[in-house]
């Protein structure tokens, strides 16, 4: 019972981390693109 709960919460954390990393990567790419467009 506890193992399934831990596994489920771990999966949720993994999904949240993936979304965060993806968002940061998109933001960094947009930042670099805007900078290169202005330069």
N, C-alpha and C positions, 0 to 999 in steps of 0.2 A: 504493500500500500504506500509506504513512505517512498520507496524507490520510484514508483511511477510518478508521484507528485514531484520529486526532485528532478526526474527526467523531463517532465512537462515544463517546469519552471526554467530548467536549463535551456530547453528549446526556445522558450519565449525570450530569454535573455540573448540567446544567439541571434534570433531574428531582429531584436531591437538593436543589437550591436551592428549587425549587417546593414540595417537601414541607416544608422548613424554614420558608419564609414562611407556608405554610398552617398549620403547627403554631403558629407565633408568633401568627398572627391568631386562631386558635381560643383560645389561652391568654389573649390580651388580652381577647377577648370574654367568656370565662368570668370573668376577673378583674373586669371592669366590671359584669357581671351579678351576681356575688356581692357586690360593694361596694354596688350599688344595692339589693340585697335586704336587706342588713344596715342600711343607713341609713334 
